[in-house]
């Protein structure tokens, strides 16, 4: 993989992470209770969804 394609891939992953996090942050408190999650969980959940770690 070239340096430019590697950079592009990283930028796309980061953008996908931000979109996922923004969607999670838009959830209401009731939605979060239904999903058994809290706001502090959101960055980890978004990261796992995008990067699979």
C-alpha distance matrix in Angstrom:
0.0 3.8 6.6 8.2 6.4 6.3 9.8 10.8 10.1 12.1 14.7 15.2 15.8 18.2 20.0 20.4 21.8 24.2 25.4 26.0 27.8 29.9 30.9 32.0 33.9 35.8 37.4 41.1 42.8 44.2 40.9 39.5 42.6 42.2 38.6 39.9 37.6 38.1 36.4 35.2 33.2 31.2 28.3 27.7 28.1 25.6 23.0 23.6 23.4 20.0 18.2 20.4 21.5
3.8 0.0 3.8 5.4 5.3 6.1 8.6 9.9 10.6 12.3 14.3 15.4 16.6 18.4 20.0 21.1 22.6 24.5 25.9 27.0 28.6 30.3 31.7 33.0 34.6 36.4 38.4 42.0 43.8 45.5 42.2 40.9 44.1 43.9 40.4 41.7 39.1 39.4 37.4 36.2 34.4 32.3 29.2 29.1 29.7 27.0 24.4 25.5 25.4 21.7 20.2 22.8 23.8
6.6 3.8 0.0 3.8 5.6 5.1 6.2 8.6 9.9 10.6 12.3 14.3 15.4 16.5 18.4 20.0 21.1 22.6 24.5 25.8 26.9 28.6 30.4 31.6 32.8 34.9 37.0 40.6 42.2 44.2 41.1 39.6 42.9 42.9 39.5 40.6 37.8 37.7 35.5 34.2 32.8 30.6 27.3 27.5 28.4 25.6 23.0 24.6 24.7 21.0 19.5 22.4 23.1
8.2 5.4 3.8 0.0 3.8 5.3 5.1 6.1 8.5 9.9 10.5 12.3 14.2 15.3 16.5 18.3 19.9 21.1 22.6 24.3 25.6 26.9 28.7 30.3 31.4 33.1 35.5 39.1 41.0 42.9 39.8 38.6 42.1 42.0 38.7 40.1 37.3 37.2 34.8 33.9 32.5 30.0 26.9 27.5 28.1 25.0 22.9 24.6 24.2 20.5 19.6 22.8 23.9
6.4 5.3 5.6 3.8 0.0 3.8 5.4 4.9 6.1 8.6 9.8 10.4 12.2 14.1 15.2 16.4 18.2 19.9 21.0 22.4 24.2 25.6 27.0 28.6 30.1 31.7 33.8 37.5 39.4 41.1 37.8 36.7 40.1 39.8 36.5 38.0 35.4 35.7 33.5 32.8 31.0 28.5 25.7 25.9 26.2 23.1 21.1 22.4 21.7 18.0 17.2 20.2 21.7
6.3 6.1 5.1 5.3 3.8 0.0 3.8 5.4 5.1 6.3 8.7 10.0 10.7 12.4 14.3 15.4 16.5 18.5 20.1 21.1 22.5 24.4 25.9 27.1 28.5 30.5 32.5 36.1 37.8 39.6 36.4 34.9 38.2 38.1 34.7 35.9 33.2 33.4 31.3 30.2 28.5 26.2 23.2 23.2 23.8 21.0 18.5 19.9 19.8 16.1 14.7 17.7 18.7
9.8 8.6 6.2 5.1 5.4 3.8 0.0 3.8 5.4 5.1 6.2 8.6 9.9 10.5 12.3 14.2 15.3 16.6 18.4 20.0 21.0 22.5 24.5 25.8 26.8 28.8 31.0 34.6 36.4 38.4 35.4 34.0 37.4 37.5 34.2 35.4 32.5 32.3 29.9 28.8 27.6 25.1 21.9 22.5 23.4 20.3 18.1 20.1 19.9 16.2 15.3 18.7 19.6
10.8 9.9 8.6 6.1 4.9 5.4 3.8 0.0 3.8 5.4 5.1 6.2 8.6 9.9 10.6 12.3 14.2 15.4 16.5 18.3 19.9 21.0 22.7 24.4 25.6 27.2 29.5 33.1 35.2 37.1 33.9 32.9 36.4 36.2 33.1 34.6 31.9 31.8 29.5 28.9 27.5 24.7 21.9 22.7 22.9 19.6 17.9 19.8 19.0 15.2 15.1 18.5 20.1
10.1 10.6 9.9 8.5 6.1 5.1 5.4 3.8 0.0 3.8 5.4 5.1 6.2 8.6 9.9 10.6 12.3 14.3 15.4 16.5 18.3 20.0 21.2 22.6 24.3 26.0 27.9 31.6 33.5 35.1 31.8 30.7 34.1 33.8 30.4 32.0 29.4 29.7 27.6 27.0 25.2 22.6 19.9 20.2 20.2 17.1 15.2 16.7 15.9 12.1 11.7 14.9 16.7
12.1 12.3 10.6 9.9 8.6 6.3 5.1 5.4 3.8 0.0 3.8 5.4 5.1 6.2 8.6 9.8 10.5 12.4 14.3 15.3 16.4 18.3 20.0 21.0 22.3 24.5 26.4 30.0 31.7 33.6 30.5 29.0 32.4 32.5 29.1 30.3 27.5 27.4 25.2 24.2 22.7 20.2 17.2 17.7 18.3 15.2 13.0 15.1 14.9 11.1 10.4 14.0 15.1
14.7 14.3 12.3 10.5 9.8 8.7 6.2 5.1 5.4 3.8 0.0 3.8 5.5 5.1 6.2 8.6 9.8 10.6 12.4 14.2 15.3 16.5 18.5 20.0 20.9 22.7 25.1 28.7 30.6 32.7 29.7 28.5 32.0 32.2 29.1 30.5 27.6 27.2 24.6 24.1 22.9 20.0 17.2 18.4 18.9 15.4 14.0 16.5 15.8 12.2 12.5 16.2 17.6
15.2 15.4 14.3 12.3 10.4 10.0 8.6 6.2 5.1 5.4 3.8 0.0 3.8 5.4 5.1 6.2 8.6 9.9 10.6 12.2 14.2 15.3 16.6 18.4 19.9 21.3 23.5 27.1 29.3 31.0 27.8 26.9 30.5 30.2 27.2 28.9 26.3 26.4 24.1 24.0 22.4 19.3 17.0 18.0 17.7 14.1 13.3 15.3 13.8 10.2 11.3 14.8 16.8
15.8 16.6 15.4 14.2 12.2 10.7 9.9 8.6 6.2 5.1 5.5 3.8 0.0 3.8 5.4 5.0 6.1 8.7 9.9 10.4 12.2 14.1 15.3 16.5 18.2 20.1 21.8 25.5 27.3 29.0 25.8 24.5 27.9 27.8 24.5 26.0 23.4 23.6 21.5 21.1 19.2 16.4 14.0 14.6 14.3 11.0 9.7 11.6 10.5 6.8 7.7 11.2 13.1
18.2 18.4 16.5 15.3 14.1 12.4 10.5 9.9 8.6 6.2 5.1 5.4 3.8 0.0 3.8 5.4 5.0 6.3 8.7 9.8 10.5 12.2 14.3 15.3 16.3 18.5 20.6 24.1 25.8 27.9 25.0 23.6 27.1 27.4 24.3 25.5 22.5 22.1 19.6 19.1 17.9 15.0 12.2 13.6 14.0 10.5 9.3 12.3 11.7 8.5 9.4 13.1 14.3
20.0 20.0 18.4 16.5 15.2 14.3 12.3 10.6 9.9 8.6 6.2 5.1 5.4 3.8 0.0 3.8 5.4 5.1 6.2 8.6 9.8 10.5 12.4 14.3 15.2 16.7 19.2 22.7 24.9 26.9 23.9 23.0 26.7 26.9 24.0 25.7 22.8 22.5 19.8 20.1 18.9 15.5 13.5 15.4 15.1 11.3 11.4 14.1 12.7 9.8 11.8 15.2 17.0
20.4 21.1 20.0 18.3 16.4 15.4 14.2 12.3 10.6 9.8 8.6 6.2 5.0 5.4 3.8 0.0 3.8 5.5 5.1 6.1 8.5 9.8 10.6 12.4 14.2 15.5 17.4 21.1 23.3 24.9 21.6 20.8 24.4 24.2 21.2 23.1 20.6 20.8 18.6 19.0 17.3 13.9 12.4 13.7 12.7 8.9 9.5 11.5 9.4 6.8 9.6 12.5 14.8
21.8 22.6 21.1 19.9 18.2 16.5 15.3 14.2 12.3 10.5 9.8 8.6 6.1 5.0 5.4 3.8 0.0 3.8 5.5 5.1 6.1 8.5 9.9 10.6 12.1 14.3 16.0 19.6 21.3 23.2 20.2 18.8 22.3 22.5 19.4 20.8 17.9 17.8 15.6 15.6 13.9 10.7 8.7 10.2 9.7 6.0 6.3 9.2 8.0 5.9 8.3 11.2 12.7
24.2 24.5 22.6 21.1 19.9 18.5 16.6 15.4 14.3 12.4 10.6 9.9 8.7 6.3 5.1 5.5 3.8 0.0 3.8 5.5 5.1 6.0 8.6 9.8 10.3 12.3 14.7 18.2 20.1 22.4 19.7 18.5 22.2 22.7 20.1 21.5 18.4 17.7 14.9 15.3 14.5 11.0 9.3 11.9 11.7 8.0 9.2 12.4 11.2 9.6 12.1 14.9 16.2
25.4 25.9 24.5 22.6 21.0 20.1 18.4 16.5 15.4 14.3 12.4 10.6 9.9 8.7 6.2 5.1 5.5 3.8 0.0 3.8 5.5 5.1 6.2 8.7 9.8 10.7 13.2 16.8 19.2 21.0 18.0 17.6 21.3 21.3 18.9 20.9 18.3 18.0 15.6 16.8 15.6 11.9 11.3 13.7 12.3 8.8 11.0 13.3 11.1 10.0 13.3 15.6 17.6
26.0 27.0 25.8 24.3 22.4 21.1 20.0 18.3 16.5 15.3 14.2 12.2 10.4 9.8 8.6 6.1 5.1 5.5 3.8 0.0 3.8 5.4 5.2 6.3 8.6 10.0 11.4 15.2 17.2 18.8 15.6 14.8 18.4 18.3 15.5 17.5 15.0 15.2 13.3 14.5 12.7 9.1 9.1 10.9 8.9 5.6 8.5 10.3 8.0 8.0 11.4 13.1 15.0
27.8 28.6 26.9 25.6 24.2 22.5 21.0 19.9 18.3 16.4 15.3 14.2 12.2 10.5 9.8 8.5 6.1 5.1 5.5 3.8 0.0 3.8 5.4 5.1 6.1 8.7 10.3 13.7 15.4 17.5 14.9 13.5 17.1 17.8 15.2 16.5 13.5 12.8 10.3 11.4 10.3 6.5 6.4 9.2 8.2 5.4 8.4 10.9 9.8 10.0 12.7 14.5 15.6
29.9 30.3 28.6 26.9 25.6 24.4 22.5 21.0 20.0 18.3 16.5 15.3 14.1 12.2 10.5 9.8 8.5 6.0 5.1 5.4 3.8 0.0 3.8 5.4 5.0 6.3 9.1 12.4 14.8 17.0 14.6 13.9 17.7 18.4 16.4 18.1 15.2 14.3 11.5 13.4 13.0 9.3 9.8 12.9 11.7 9.1 12.1 14.5 13.0 13.0 16.1 17.9 19.3
30.9 31.7 30.4 28.7 27.0 25.9 24.5 22.7 21.2 20.0 18.5 16.6 15.3 14.3 12.4 10.6 9.9 8.6 6.2 5.2 5.4 3.8 0.0 3.8 5.4 5.2 7.0 10.7 13.4 14.9 12.0 12.0 15.7 15.7 13.9 16.2 14.0 13.8 11.9 14.3 13.2 9.7 11.2 13.5 11.4 9.3 12.8 14.4 12.1 13.0 16.4 17.6 19.4
32.0 33.0 31.6 30.3 28.6 27.1 25.8 24.4 22.6 21.0 20.0 18.4 16.5 15.3 14.3 12.4 10.6 9.8 8.7 6.3 5.1 5.4 3.8 0.0 3.8 5.3 5.5 9.1 11.0 12.7 9.8 8.9 12.7 13.1 11.0 12.8 10.3 10.1 8.5 10.9 9.7 6.4 8.9 10.9 8.8 7.8 11.5 12.8 11.3 12.9 15.9 16.6 17.9
33.9 34.6 32.8 31.4 30.1 28.5 26.8 25.6 24.3 22.3 20.9 19.9 18.2 16.3 15.2 14.2 12.1 10.3 9.8 8.6 6.1 5.0 5.4 3.8 0.0 3.8 5.5 8.2 10.0 12.6 10.7 9.7 13.3 14.6 13.1 14.4 11.5 10.0 7.3 10.2 10.3 7.3 9.4 12.4 11.2 10.2 13.5 15.5 14.4 15.6 18.4 19.5 20.3
35.8 36.4 34.9 33.1 31.7 30.5 28.8 27.2 26.0 24.5 22.7 21.3 20.1 18.5 16.7 15.5 14.3 12.3 10.7 10.0 8.7 6.3 5.2 5.3 3.8 0.0 3.8 6.5 9.5 11.5 9.7 10.0 13.5 14.3 13.5 15.4 13.3 12.3 10.3 13.6 13.6 10.7 13.0 15.7 14.0 12.9 16.5 18.1 16.4 17.7 20.8 21.8 23.1
37.4 38.4 37.0 35.5 33.8 32.5 31.0 29.5 27.9 26.4 25.1 23.5 21.8 20.6 19.2 17.4 16.0 14.7 13.2 11.4 10.3 9.1 7.0 5.5 5.5 3.8 0.0 3.8 6.6 8.0 5.9 6.5 9.9 10.5 10.1 12.1 10.5 10.1 9.3 12.8 12.5 10.3 13.5 15.5 13.3 13.2 16.9 17.8 16.3 18.3 21.3 21.7 22.9
41.1 42.0 40.6 39.1 37.5 36.1 34.6 33.1 31.6 30.0 28.7 27.1 25.5 24.1 22.7 21.1 19.6 18.2 16.8 15.2 13.7 12.4 10.7 9.1 8.2 6.5 3.8 0.0 3.8 5.3 5.1 6.3 8.7 9.9 10.7 12.2 11.1 10.4 10.1 13.9 14.1 12.7 16.1 18.0 16.2 16.5 20.1 21.0 19.7 21.9 24.8 24.9 25.9
42.8 43.8 42.2 41.0 39.4 37.8 36.4 35.2 33.5 31.7 30.6 29.3 27.3 25.8 24.9 23.3 21.3 20.1 19.2 17.2 15.4 14.8 13.4 11.0 10.0 9.5 6.6 3.8 0.0 3.8 5.4 5.1 6.2 8.7 9.9 10.2 9.3 8.3 8.9 12.5 13.1 12.7 16.3 17.8 16.3 17.4 20.8 21.4 20.7 23.2 25.7 25.6 26.0
44.2 45.5 44.2 42.9 41.1 39.6 38.4 37.1 35.1 33.6 32.7 31.0 29.0 27.9 26.9 24.9 23.2 22.4 21.0 18.8 17.5 17.0 14.9 12.7 12.6 11.5 8.0 5.3 3.8 0.0 3.8 5.4 5.1 6.2 8.7 9.7 10.2 10.5 12.0 15.4 15.2 15.0 18.8 19.8 17.7 19.1 22.5 22.6 21.6 24.4 27.0 26.5 27.2
40.9 42.2 41.1 39.8 37.8 36.4 35.4 33.9 31.8 30.5 29.7 27.8 25.8 25.0 23.9 21.6 20.2 19.7 18.0 15.6 14.9 14.6 12.0 9.8 10.7 9.7 5.9 5.1 5.4 3.8 0.0 3.8 5.4 5.1 6.3 8.6 8.9 9.9 11.2 14.6 13.6 12.9 16.6 17.5 15.0 16.1 19.7 19.6 18.2 21.0 23.8 23.2 24.3
39.5 40.9 39.6 38.6 36.7 34.9 34.0 32.9 30.7 29.0 28.5 26.9 24.5 23.6 23.0 20.8 18.8 18.5 17.6 14.8 13.5 13.9 12.0 8.9 9.7 10.0 6.5 6.3 5.1 5.4 3.8 0.0 3.8 5.4 5.0 5.9 5.3 6.2 8.0 11.1 10.2 10.1 13.9 14.5 12.4 14.1 17.4 17.3 16.6 19.6 21.9 21.3 21.9
42.6 44.1 42.9 42.1 40.1 38.2 37.4 36.4 34.1 32.4 32.0 30.5 27.9 27.1 26.7 24.4 22.3 22.2 21.3 18.4 17.1 17.7 15.7 12.7 13.3 13.5 9.9 8.7 6.2 5.1 5.4 3.8 0.0 3.8 5.4 4.8 6.2 7.5 10.4 13.0 12.2 13.0 16.8 17.0 15.0 17.3 20.3 19.8 19.4 22.6 24.7 23.7 24.0
42.2 43.9 42.9 42.0 39.8 38.1 37.5 36.2 33.8 32.5 32.2 30.2 27.8 27.4 26.9 24.2 22.5 22.7 21.3 18.3 17.8 18.4 15.7 13.1 14.6 14.3 10.5 9.9 8.7 6.2 5.1 5.4 3.8 0.0 3.8 5.5 7.9 10.4 13.0 15.6 14.1 14.5 18.2 18.1 15.4 17.6 20.7 19.7 18.8 22.2 24.5 23.2 24.0
38.6 40.4 39.5 38.7 36.5 34.7 34.2 33.1 30.4 29.1 29.1 27.2 24.5 24.3 24.0 21.2 19.4 20.1 18.9 15.5 15.2 16.4 13.9 11.0 13.1 13.5 10.1 10.7 9.9 8.7 6.3 5.0 5.4 3.8 0.0 3.8 5.6 8.8 11.4 13.5 11.2 11.6 15.2 14.6 11.8 14.2 17.1 16.0 15.2 18.7 20.8 19.4 20.2
39.9 41.7 40.6 40.1 38.0 35.9 35.4 34.6 32.0 30.3 30.5 28.9 26.0 25.5 25.7 23.1 20.8 21.5 20.9 17.5 16.5 18.1 16.2 12.8 14.4 15.4 12.1 12.2 10.2 9.7 8.6 5.9 4.8 5.5 3.8 0.0 3.8 7.1 10.5 11.9 10.0 11.6 15.1 14.2 12.2 15.2 17.7 16.5 16.6 20.1 21.7 20.2 20.2
37.6 39.1 37.8 37.3 35.4 33.2 32.5 31.9 29.4 27.5 27.6 26.3 23.4 22.5 22.8 20.6 17.9 18.4 18.3 15.0 13.5 15.2 14.0 10.3 11.5 13.3 10.5 11.1 9.3 10.2 8.9 5.3 6.2 7.9 5.6 3.8 0.0 3.8 6.9 8.2 6.4 8.0 11.5 11.1 9.5 12.4 14.8 14.3 14.7 17.9 19.5 18.4 18.3
38.1 39.4 37.7 37.2 35.7 33.4 32.3 31.8 29.7 27.4 27.2 26.4 23.6 22.1 22.5 20.8 17.8 17.7 18.0 15.2 12.8 14.3 13.8 10.1 10.0 12.3 10.1 10.4 8.3 10.5 9.9 6.2 7.5 10.4 8.8 7.1 3.8 0.0 3.8 5.4 5.5 7.2 10.5 11.0 10.5 12.8 15.2 15.6 16.2 18.8 20.4 19.9 19.5
36.4 37.4 35.5 34.8 33.5 31.3 29.9 29.5 27.6 25.2 24.6 24.1 21.5 19.6 19.8 18.6 15.6 14.9 15.6 13.3 10.3 11.5 11.9 8.5 7.3 10.3 9.3 10.1 8.9 12.0 11.2 8.0 10.4 13.0 11.4 10.5 6.9 3.8 0.0 3.8 5.3 5.4 8.4 10.1 10.1 11.4 13.8 15.1 15.7 17.7 19.4 19.6 19.2
35.2 36.2 34.2 33.9 32.8 30.2 28.8 28.9 27.0 24.2 24.1 24.0 21.1 19.1 20.1 19.0 15.6 15.3 16.8 14.5 11.4 13.4 14.3 10.9 10.2 13.6 12.8 13.9 12.5 15.4 14.6 11.1 13.0 15.6 13.5 11.9 8.2 5.4 3.8 0.0 3.8 5.6 7.1 8.2 9.6 11.3 12.7 14.0 15.5 17.3 18.3 18.5 17.4
33.2 34.4 32.8 32.5 31.0 28.5 27.6 27.5 25.2 22.7 22.9 22.4 19.2 17.9 18.9 17.3 13.9 14.5 15.6 12.7 10.3 13.0 13.2 9.7 10.3 13.6 12.5 14.1 13.1 15.2 13.6 10.2 12.2 14.1 11.2 10.0 6.4 5.5 5.3 3.8 0.0 3.8 5.9 5.6 6.2 8.7 10.2 10.8 12.3 14.5 15.5 15.3 14.4
31.2 32.3 30.6 30.0 28.5 26.2 25.1 24.7 22.6 20.2 20.0 19.3 16.4 15.0 15.5 13.9 10.7 11.0 11.9 9.1 6.5 9.3 9.7 6.4 7.3 10.7 10.3 12.7 12.7 15.0 12.9 10.1 13.0 14.5 11.6 11.6 8.0 7.2 5.4 5.6 3.8 0.0 3.8 5.5 5.1 6.0 8.4 9.9 10.4 12.3 13.9 14.4 14.3
28.3 29.2 27.3 26.9 25.7 23.2 21.9 21.9 19.9 17.2 17.2 17.0 14.0 12.2 13.5 12.4 8.7 9.3 11.3 9.1 6.4 9.8 11.2 8.9 9.4 13.0 13.5 16.1 16.3 18.8 16.6 13.9 16.8 18.2 15.2 15.1 11.5 10.5 8.4 7.1 5.9 3.8 0.0 3.8 5.5 5.2 6.1 8.6 9.9 10.7 11.7 12.9 12.4
27.7 29.1 27.5 27.5 25.9 23.2 22.5 22.7 20.2 17.7 18.4 18.0 14.6 13.6 15.4 13.7 10.2 11.9 13.7 10.9 9.2 12.9 13.5 10.9 12.4 15.7 15.5 18.0 17.8 19.8 17.5 14.5 17.0 18.1 14.6 14.2 11.1 11.0 10.1 8.2 5.6 5.5 3.8 0.0 3.8 5.5 5.1 6.1 8.5 10.0 10.2 10.4 9.4
28.1 29.7 28.4 28.1 26.2 23.8 23.4 22.9 20.2 18.3 18.9 17.7 14.3 14.0 15.1 12.7 9.7 11.7 12.3 8.9 8.2 11.7 11.4 8.8 11.2 14.0 13.3 16.2 16.3 17.7 15.0 12.4 15.0 15.4 11.8 12.2 9.5 10.5 10.1 9.6 6.2 5.1 5.5 3.8 0.0 3.8 5.4 5.2 6.1 8.7 10.0 9.6 9.8
25.6 27.0 25.6 25.0 23.1 21.0 20.3 19.6 17.1 15.2 15.4 14.1 11.0 10.5 11.3 8.9 6.0 8.0 8.8 5.6 5.4 9.1 9.3 7.8 10.2 12.9 13.2 16.5 17.4 19.1 16.1 14.1 17.3 17.6 14.2 15.2 12.4 12.8 11.4 11.3 8.7 6.0 5.2 5.5 3.8 0.0 3.8 5.5 5.1 6.3 8.4 9.4 10.4
23.0 24.4 23.0 22.9 21.1 18.5 18.1 17.9 15.2 13.0 14.0 13.3 9.7 9.3 11.4 9.5 6.3 9.2 11.0 8.5 8.4 12.1 12.8 11.5 13.5 16.5 16.9 20.1 20.8 22.5 19.7 17.4 20.3 20.7 17.1 17.7 14.8 15.2 13.8 12.7 10.2 8.4 6.1 5.1 5.4 3.8 0.0 3.8 5.4 5.3 5.7 7.2 7.4
23.6 25.5 24.6 24.6 22.4 19.9 20.1 19.8 16.7 15.1 16.5 15.3 11.6 12.3 14.1 11.5 9.2 12.4 13.3 10.3 10.9 14.5 14.4 12.8 15.5 18.1 17.8 21.0 21.4 22.6 19.6 17.3 19.8 19.7 16.0 16.5 14.3 15.6 15.1 14.0 10.8 9.9 8.6 6.1 5.2 5.5 3.8 0.0 3.8 5.5 5.3 4.5 5.1
23.4 25.4 24.7 24.2 21.7 19.8 19.9 19.0 15.9 14.9 15.8 13.8 10.5 11.7 12.7 9.4 8.0 11.2 11.1 8.0 9.8 13.0 12.1 11.3 14.4 16.4 16.3 19.7 20.7 21.6 18.2 16.6 19.4 18.8 15.2 16.6 14.7 16.2 15.7 15.5 12.3 10.4 9.9 8.5 6.1 5.1 5.4 3.8 0.0 3.8 6.0 5.6 8.1
20.0 21.7 21.0 20.5 18.0 16.1 16.2 15.2 12.1 11.1 12.2 10.2 6.8 8.5 9.8 6.8 5.9 9.6 10.0 8.0 10.0 13.0 13.0 12.9 15.6 17.7 18.3 21.9 23.2 24.4 21.0 19.6 22.6 22.2 18.7 20.1 17.9 18.8 17.7 17.3 14.5 12.3 10.7 10.0 8.7 6.3 5.3 5.5 3.8 0.0 3.8 5.8 8.4
18.2 20.2 19.5 19.6 17.2 14.7 15.3 15.1 11.7 10.4 12.5 11.3 7.7 9.4 11.8 9.6 8.3 12.1 13.3 11.4 12.7 16.1 16.4 15.9 18.4 20.8 21.3 24.8 25.7 27.0 23.8 21.9 24.7 24.5 20.8 21.7 19.5 20.4 19.4 18.3 15.5 13.9 11.7 10.2 10.0 8.4 5.7 5.3 6.0 3.8 0.0 3.8 5.6
20.4 22.8 22.4 22.8 20.2 17.7 18.7 18.5 14.9 14.0 16.2 14.8 11.2 13.1 15.2 12.5 11.2 14.9 15.6 13.1 14.5 17.9 17.6 16.6 19.5 21.8 21.7 24.9 25.6 26.5 23.2 21.3 23.7 23.2 19.4 20.2 18.4 19.9 19.6 18.5 15.3 14.4 12.9 10.4 9.6 9.4 7.2 4.5 5.6 5.8 3.8 0.0 3.8
21.5 23.8 23.1 23.9 21.7 18.7 19.6 20.1 16.7 15.1 17.6 16.8 13.1 14.3 17.0 14.8 12.7 16.2 17.6 15.0 15.6 19.3 19.4 17.9 20.3 23.1 22.9 25.9 26.0 27.2 24.3 21.9 24.0 24.0 20.2 20.2 18.3 19.5 19.2 17.4 14.4 14.3 12.4 9.4 9.8 10.4 7.4 5.1 8.1 8.4 5.6 3.8 0.0
